[in-house]
């Protein structure tokens, strides 16, 4: 007859790992092939643009169509993210604190970017010795956009005509306003609003699933965008402007890796290279489409996955896309100095500073304008120093190439800002950040959401009082 000890041994043997049922095999992440395809598409686009420039220009609708597909998803994603974030926060004052800190930080960093561009522009003087033709002068005036608004009208334009028009007109700040109002209303409703929040959470999962499907068109969009840029500008247009381009790229590089990198290290202890490695696919997407908006929805998803709370992500990222344009600030500074030198009317420091401060304000009124970098520059010069508008035509040929660095710098600035503001407001899970950046909690590329964690939660997830969120299940 078996003893009690032998029965225990038998039970223990039966529960050993050797006899335990095998865990279901994880689905393979096939999205890595997608981004390999994007790299191949970029190379093919450059080749087509150089060999058959006319055909390359005709491919531009492919890139435009893909970026428009991404823009289609921005408003519903921002709405769901902000409503879920604010609706699950107990104290409304916490959201106001996040917004105030974010706007203050954006203003300071915009001034820092302007100052860096000012210093580099005065050292290089890349516009010396160039000459304008009448055709170039007319091209410059054609860039003045009627869409840019004065400050007062810009503020009024944030209010949508109807509740629904905020989603149909593609205005990010209008969507932000409606989402804030809806989030605070649901927060005030308390338990009665929980079913609505759960419904919005399901809508968010649907929207992100659609976005994951749209992303499979990225190689086609990248091919068309790069082919059109290369075909329209070619190599000859770049030679005379190489100094400006090189100076601009170096300035953006120094700003991102020295200024932003130092801030990130000092305040959070994180390495900026680790953060950028985590966002590598988003940088590739921006590089291939020349649009930071193409990565906006993915940045929201990835910052939440990283461990930053929903209110911080929902407020900082959309607002930053209109107010935290570090790359655009550097671009406008260097381009203004370049144009003044090219026209033979170099500006003194006393003339430069008022112009750049004016452009700082003008850039906020041009938020959402298509090709905002060039349009904002032309519109600002038209209002503050009209004589310089003639020279905008000089940089039209390479603006698209410079928009790559603008978009990458803007994106990097908003990613770093989200982590910094999450740290200052104690709305970040530092343990989760370390796990994610170490690769222990991989991002779900198939859904762009932590589906497993979401399915296990009976209610909408709620941050702790201290601001740190529960670790999502891997």
N, C-alpha and C positions, 0 to 999 in steps of 0.2 A: 504493500500500500504506500503510495507516495507521501512523503512528509510535507509539512507546511513550507519548509525551506526549498524543497525541490519544486513545489508548485510555483513559488515566487520566481525561481530561476527560469522555469519554463515560460512564465509570463514575460519576464524581462527579455528572454531570448526572442520571443515572438515580436517584441516591440523594438528590436534593434533596427538600425538604418538598413541593414541588408535585406530585411523582410518587409520594410515599409513600402507602401505603394508609391510608384514613381510619380513625381510631380508632372503636370501637363507641360509639354514643351512650349516655350514662349514663341509667339509669332515673330518671324523675322522682320526686321525693320528694312523695308525695301526702299525707303525714302533716300537712302544713301546713293542709290542709282540715279535718283532724280537730280541730285546736285552734281553728280558726275556728268550727267547729260547737260546741265546748265553750263558747266565749264567748257564742254565740247562745243555747245551752241555758240558761246561767246567767241571761241577761236574761229569757228566757221563764219560767224557774222563779220569779224574783222577781215577775213580773207575775201569774202564776197564784196565788202565795201571798198577794198583796195583794188580788186581785180575788175569788178563791174560796178563802178560807183553809182551809175544811174539806176541799175537794178536794186542796189542796196537802199537807195533813198525810197524806192517804191515799197520796200518792206516795212516802212515805219508803222503802218497800221497794226502790224502784229504786236509790236511792243506797246503801242497805245492801248490796244484792246486788252492785253493782259493787265496792265496797270489799272485800267478801268474796272476790270473784274475784281481786283483787290479793293479798290476804292468803294465798290458796291457793298463790301462787307464791313467797312470801317464803322459806320453809324450804328448798326445793330450790335456790334461787338462792344463799342464804347458804352452804349446804353445799358446793356446787360451787366457789364463789369461794374459800372458805377452804382447802379441800382442795387445789385447784390452786395456790394461793399458797404454802402452807406446804410442800407436796410438792416444789416446785421451788426451795426455798431450801436452801442447803447447810448453814448454821449455824442450829441451833434457837434459840440464844441471841438471834438477831436478832428472832425472833417474840416472845420474852419481853420484850425491850426495848420493842417497839412497844406491847404490852399495858400495861406499867408506865407508860410516858409518857402513853398515852391516858387511863388511869384518873386519874393525877395531874392532867392538864389538865382533865378533866371535873369533878373536885372543885373545883378553883380557880374555874372559870368558873361553876359552880353557886353558889358563895359570892358571886362578883361580881354575878350576876343577882339574888340575894336582897338584896344591899346596895343595888342600884339601885332595886329595888321598894320597899325600906324607906324610902329617902329621898323618893321621889316620893309614896308613900302618906302620909307624915307631912306633906308640903307641901299636898296636895290636901284631905285629910279628906273624901272624897266621901260618906261614910255619915251625916254629921250631919243630924238632923232627920227621919229616916225612922221609920216605925212598923211593928211586926210584928202580924200576925193569927195566930190559932191555926192556921189552915190553912197559913200559911207556915212556922210552926214544925214542923208535922208533915212538910211537904215537905222541910225540911232534914234531919230524922232519917231520912227514906226514902233519902237519898243515901248514907248510910253503907254502904259495900260490904263484904260478907263475903269478897270475893275478896282483899283486901289482906292481906298476911302480915307478921308480926313479922320482924325482921332474920334471926334464926337459921333460922326456917322458910323464909324466902325463899331463903336460901343452899341449904338442903336441896332446895328445889323445883327448883333448876337441874338436879339429877340426874334424868334420865328413868327411868321404870320399866323400859323396854326400849330397845334400840337404835333400834327403829323408831318407838316412841311419840313420840320427839322430833319426828318429822315429822308425826305425825297429830294431836297436841294443839295445834299452832300456837304453841308457846312458843319465842320467838326465842333466849333464852339456853340452853335445852336443845339446840337445833340447833347453837348456837355451840360448846357443850362437845363434842358428838359429832364435829363437823367438825374441831375442834382435835385430838382424839385420832386421828381417821382421817388427818389431814394429817401429824402427827408419825410415825405408824406407817408411812405410805408413804415418808416422808423417810428413815426408818431402813432400809427395804427396799432403797434404792438403785436400781440398774438393773432389778431384778426388779419394782419397782412401777411402772415406766414404762407398761406396757400398761394398768394400771388408771387411771393419770392420763389417758392418751389417751382411755379410755372415758368418764371423768367429763367431759372437755372436750367430747366429742360430746353428752353429756347436757345440759351447760350451754347449748350452742347450741340444742338442742331446747327447753329451758325458756324461754330468751329469745325464741325464735320464737313460742311459745305466748303469752307476755306481750305481744308486739307485736300479736297477734291480739286479745287481751282488751282492749287499749287502745282499740279501735274502739268499744267500748261506753261510753267515757268520757262522750260527750254525754248519753246516757240517764241515767247515774248522776248527772251533775252537775245535770241538770234535776230529778230526783226529790229530791236532797238539798237543793238551794236552795229548791225549792217547799215542802218540809216545814218547813224552818227559818223561812222567812218566814211561812208560814201559821200556825205554832204560836205564834210570838212577836208578830208584827204590829208596828205602829208605836207603839201606846200603851205597850206594855211597855218600850219603849226610852227613853221620855222621862225618867222619873225616874232612870234609871241611866246617862244619857248621859255624865255627868262621869266615872264609873268607867270606862266603855268608852273614852272619849277619852283619859283618862289612861293606861290600859293600852296602847292602841295607840301613843301617843306614846312611852311608856317602851320598848316593844319596838323601835320604830323607832330610838331613840337607842342602845339596846344593840347592835343589829345594825350600824348604819352608823357609829357612833363607836367603840365598844369593839372589835367584831369587825373592822370596817374598818381601824382603826388597827393591830391585831395583824397582819392580813394584809399590810398595806403595809410595816410595819417588818420583819417576819420574812421575807417572801417577795418583797417588792417588787411584788406584784400589786395591781391595783385591784379592790375588791370589786364595783364595778358591772360590770366585765368578766366576773367569775365568775358573777354573778347573771344576766347576759344569756345566758350559756351554759346556765344552768339555768332559763331563763324558762318553758319548757313544764312543768317539774316544779312550779314555784310556781303556775302556773295550775291544774294538776291538784289541788294541795292546797287552793287557794282554793275550788275548786268542790265538793270532797268533805269539807272540814273534817278531813281525816285525813292526817297526814304519812306514815303507813304506805303510802298509795297510791303514794307516790313512792320508797319505799325501794329496790325492785329497780332502778328507773331511775337512782337516785343511785349505786348500786354500779357499774352499767355505765358511766355517764358519768365517774365518778372514775377508773376504769381507763383509759378512752379519753383522759382528760385527761393521763395520764402518771404517776399514782400507782401504786406497785406493788401487786400482788394481796394480799400479806400485810397491808399497811397498810389497804387498802380493806376487806378481809374481816374484820379485827378491829375497826377504828375505827368503821365505819358501823353494824354490828349492835349493838355494845356501846353506842355513842352513843345509839341509839334507846331504850335503857333507862336510861342513866346520865347522858346529856348533854342534859337537858331544860331548857334555859335559859328558854324561854317559860313553861313550867310553873312554874318557880321564881318568876319575876316575878309570875305570876298568883296563886300561893298567898300571896305576901307582901301584895300589894295587896288581895286578897279578904279576908284575915284582918283587916287593919286596917279595911277597909270594914265588915265584919260587927261588929267590936268597937265602932266608932263608932255604927253603926245601932242597936245594943242599948243604947246609952247607957253603955257600960263601956269607954271608951277605955283602951288599954294604954300604960304607960310604956315607955321604951326598954329598961329592965331586964326587963320582961315580954315584950317583942316578940322579943328576940334568942333566948332559950331556945326559944320556940314555933317560930320559923322554922328553927332548927337541927334541932329535932325533925321538922319537916315535910320538911326536906332528907333526913333518913334515911328517913322514912316513904314518900317518893316512890319510893325504890328498891324498897321492898317491894311497891309497887303496879304495877311495870312489867308491862305486858301486860294490865292491867285495862281493860275497855271503859269509855270515858269517864273515863280515868284522872285528868284534871285535877280534876274536881268530886268524884269518888269519893275521891281521895287527900286533898283538902282536908277533906271531911267526916269521913273516917276518922281523919286526924291530929288534928283538933279534938276528936273524940270521945275519943281516948286522952289528949290532953294538957290540953285545956281544954273539957270537955263543955258548959259553959254557952253556948259560942259556936256549937254545932251548930244551935241554933234559927235563927240568922241565915242559914244556907246557903240556905234557901228563898228569900231575897231575890234571889239571883243565878242561880237556876235558869232564869229566863226569858231571860236574855241569855247564859248560859254557852255556848250553841252559837255565838253571834256572837263571843264572846271566844276560842272554840276555834280560830277562823280564825287570829287573831294568834298564839296559842300554837303551832299546828302550823307556821306559816310561820317563826316564830322558832326552833323546835326544828330544823327542816330546815336553815335557814341556818347555825345553830350547828354542825351535824354536817358540812355541806359544808366550812365553813371549817376545822373541826378536822381533817378528812382531809388537806387541803392542808398545814396547819401541821405535823401529825405526820409526814407524808411528807417535809417539809423537814428537820425535826429529826433524823430517822433516815436522811437521805440516800437515801430510797427514792422519789424523784420525778425525772422527766426534765424539767428546767426548759426545755430547748429545745422539747420537745414541747408543754409547757404554753403557751408563747408562741404556737406555731403553731395550737393548737386554739382558744385564746381569740381569735386574730386571724382565725379562720374559714378557715384554710388546710387544716385536716384536719377536715372536717365529720363529725359523729356520724352513724352509719348508723341512721336511725330505723326502717328496715324489719326489721332483725335485732337491733338493740341490741348488736351485737358487731362487731369488726373482722374480718369474714369473710375478706377478702383476705389479711390478715396471718396469720390462723390457718391458712388453707389452705396457705400457703407453708412453714410450719414443720413439719419432720419430727417433732420432739419437742415436748413441752410447753415453752413459752418460759421461759427462766431468766434472772433478773436478773443484771447484772454484779456483780462483787465490790464495786465502789464504790457499788452500790445503784441505779444508773441503768439503766433498761431501754432496749432497742433501740427506735428509732423504728419504729412500725408503718407499713406502707405505706398511703398514702392511697388 
